[in-house]
Amino acid sequence: MRDEALDIDLYQHIYTEYAPMLIRFAEKFVSGFFAEDMVHDVFLKLWDKQVFRLPENDLKRILYVSVRNACLDYLRRVNMEQEILDRRALQLKLDELDFFEASDELFMRKDLLDQLMKKVAELPERSQQIFRMSYLEGLKAAEIAERLDLSVRTVENLLYRSLLYLRRNCSNLFWLIFLL
């Protein structure tokens, strides 16, 4: 029991003598709160490993190296956390830009399609019907011909004439719609 009491006295003496210097040393690299925590952790490890029994020169070197390593570990962890946060922030900004670009493109495309549909409404009724079935419903000429009881050739001719009319009357819309 007496050895343990001597150990505690020696440990307290070492702590009282070196802790303030080690905290100031650590504060050069990390904030005061973390510096104190690191130094306390180093002293806890000292107690577990009974390092405080070593000669003073060895003990002093071990204390400073341990605190330095604790500071390095902390700074690396903080740096890695910051990199992760920076990457996440950057990704959020990129996602936001993509969203605005996509929504902007949608509005432009919708406006252009509205203009195009106004021009389609100027076509004769049968041509409008065939154009919508082909380009909005995605039906082939043969399917349209079957549904409307027309020949495939008639459907193709009406589609061709509709496209000619639309190209002549809104060629800029065609290019913009297909570029977006």
N, C-alpha and C positions, 0 to 999 in steps of 0.2 A: 504493500500500500504506500509505503514511503516513496518508492521509485515513481509511482504515478503522481504523487504530489509534487515531486521534484520536476517531473516532466511538464506538469501543468504550469509551474512557476517559470520554467525555462521557456516554454511556448509563449506564455504571456509577455515575458521580457522581450523575446524576439519580435512578437507582434507589435508591442508598444514602440520598439526601437525602429523597426523597418516599415511598418504599414504606412505611416505618413509619407515617407520618401517614395514608396512604391506607388501610392495613390497619385502623388504629384507627377511621377514618371508616366503613369498610365494616362493622366489627364492631358498630356501632350498629344495624345492620339485619339482619345475618346472623351465623351462628356463625363463630368464628375460623378454622376449617378452610376454610370456603367463602370467607371474606373474603380470606385469603391467596391462594387459587386465583384469585379474581377479579382481584386486583391484579396477580398474575403474568401473567394473560391480557392485561390492559390493557397491560402493559409489552411483551409480545410483539407486540401490534398496533402499539405505538409504534415498535418497531424496524423492522417491515415497512414502515411508512408514513413513516419518518424524521421523525416529529413532534418528536423530541427536539432537533432543530435550531432549532425555533421560539424566539422570545424567551421568557424565563422566565415572564412574566405569562400569555401565551397558553398556554404549556405547562402551567402549574399549573391553569388553568381547564379545559383539555382533560382533564387527568388526573382531576380531581374529577368532571367531568361524565361521563366514561367509567366511572368506578367507580360513580357513582350509577346510571347506566343499567344496568350489569351487576347491581347489587343489585335494581333494579326488575324486570329480566327474570327473575332468579332467584326473587324473591318471587311474581311472577305465575305462573311455572311451578309452584312449590310449591303455591300456592293452587289452581291448576287441578287438579293431581294430587290434592290433598286433597278437592276437590269431587267428583272422580271416585270416590275411595275412599269418601267419605261417601255418595254416591248408591248405590254398589255395596253398602255395608253396610246402608243403608236398604232396598234392594231385597231383600237376603238376609233381613232381618228380616220384611219384608212377605210374602215367599215362605214363610218358616217359619210365620208366623201363618196364612196361607192353608192350608198343609198341615195344621196342627193343627185348624183349623176344619173342613176337609174330612174329616179322619179322625174327628173328633168327630161330625160329621153322619152319617158312614157307620156308626159304632157305634150311634148313636141310631136310624137308619133300620133297621139290622139287627135291633136289639132289638124295634122296633115290628113289623117284618115277621115276626119269630119269634112274637110274641104274636098277630098276625093269623092266621098259619098254624095256630096252635093252635086258634083259633076255627073256621078252615076245616075242620080235622080233626073238629070236632063235627058237621059237616053230614052228611047221608046220602051214602053212597059215590058214587052217580051224580052228585049235585050237586057233590061235591068234584072229581070227575073233570072235569066240565064247567067248573067255576070255574078249575081249574088250566090247562086247555087254552085258555081264553079269556084269562085275566089273566097267566099265566106264559109260555105259548107264543105268545100274541098271535093266536090263531086267531079267525076270524069265526064267527058262529052257523051260517052255512051250511056252513062247512068242518067244524065240530064235528058237525053233524047228519049229514053225509055219512060221516064216519069212524065214528060210533057207530050208524049206521043208525037215526036218529031224525028226526022232523020238525023243521024249523027252529023252529016255534012251541013245541015241547016244550023245545028247548034254551033258547030265550028265556025261557020260563016258569021253568025251573029256575034259570037265571042270576038272574032277577028275584027269586025267592024266597030264593036264597042271599044276594044283596045286602041284602034286607030283614032277614034274620036277622043278618047281620054288622053292619049299621047299628044295629040294636037292641042288640046285645050288645057292641059295641066301637066306638061312634060316635066316642069321643075318639081312637082309633087312626087312624080314617079321616082325620080332620082333620089330625092330626100327620103322617101319611105323605105326604099330598098337599101340605102346607105346606113340607116339607123339600126 
